[in-house]
Amino acid sequence: MRGDDVEDVKIIDLYFQRDEKAIDETDKKYGQLCYSVAKNILNDKEDVKECVSDTYMNLWNTIPPVKPLNFSAFICKLTRNLSLKKLDYNNAKKRSPELVTALSELENIISSENVTETIENKELGSIISEFLKEEKETQRNVFIRRYWFLDSIQSISEKYGFSQSKVKSMLFHTRKRLKAYLKERGY
Amino acid sequence: MGEIKILESLNYIDDILISDAIFHKTVRRSDKLLKNKIVKIAVCLVFLSAILGCASFFNTQNHSLPFSLKVYGESEKGEVQAIDMEIDKKIPIDLFETKSGVKGFVFSYDKPDKNVPSAVAIVSEGDYDGIEEEILKMADDSTQNYIFYVPNEYDNTPIEQSFFVSGFEKDILYEIHLIINKEGDKYYVNLKR
């Protein structure tokens, strides 16, 4: 168990005790992360703040009964989901510039014929999970930082100590492999 | 709309992948190599020998290479052909794809030591561990050492690229300076002085 996990267990205990310190501790540890997840999706500061507040409210209402095994992923997923829900796909103005460029990079990974409601997001998500687990650790993390957290190329290059062109090249090849992987599975 | 589907589906990837990406220990670029004293010294020596080697080569060899440098392309019949490069001569070149889907240009030169197996140098900004074997399987000339250059997708032509070749004469490093141009769908390469 990582040090972070021990700290997370203590925060979750606070939720179970209905102690309002739970929110403060969550904000202290994950506030900035939640803020960056929302900010990378939404273009409006007020929307971002609202999303982070909604994340805390959802946590308060969900835990208990839910006891997340992986609190960091749980909270990030919550923020990402809420931010995407807030985002009006038809209103390009609401999309952050980072989201717009990331979306353009993800174009054509799956065939447009297959983009129907019949493809369950959950099913596709689990196939993408399998694909990512087969990737090398660095390639996988760079991909997730770009398309899950929607971090900018510049921020990823600083974080990992790579040139921006290396990050772009890594992403290009991972997308290409993902496209082939999905095609093999009929997507 | 496929991109939005991917974006939404990513929310269902395994939690462990997300937390790994949050807590993955990263290294700042400046900290990567030069923290190590030995690496610093090695880098200095390599640069010094490169400068001395190039200077010596250009002073004594009148800009010609003591080995033949080949470039690979496809003939009109679709057969792979190796063409000897000459300074300032425009030669057609093709991208070759390895089994794992990496595309690059292939060059080769005579092995300095015929008793050692062929080697492959990958010139790329990406991380392509293991493709050396794939390239050697594609290549069928055991007298050659190979250079596989993977261009960056964001590079615009003309692409200027230099390779260094050693092992022919003691302490001499040969610089191969190439310019790759694209005309229509076709690539051409020029060996420069």
Interface residues (C-beta under 8 A of the other chain):
Chain A: R2 D4 L33 L69 N70 S72 A73 F74 C76 K77 R80 N81 L84 Y89 A102 L103 S104 E105 L106 E107 N108 I109 I110 S111 S112 N114 V115 I119 N121 K122 L124 G125 S126 I128 S129 L132 K133 K136 E137 T138 Q139 R140 N141 I144 R145 Y147 W148 F149 S157 E158 K159 Y160 G161 F162 S163 S165 K166 K168 S169 M170 F172 H173 K176 R177 A180
Chain B: M1 G2 E3 I4 K5 I6 L7 E8 S9 L10 N11 Y12 I13 D14 D15 I16 L17 I18 S19 D20 A21 I22 F23 H24 T26 V27 R28 R29 S30 D31 K32 G101 V102 S124 E125 G126 D127 D129 N152 E153 Y154
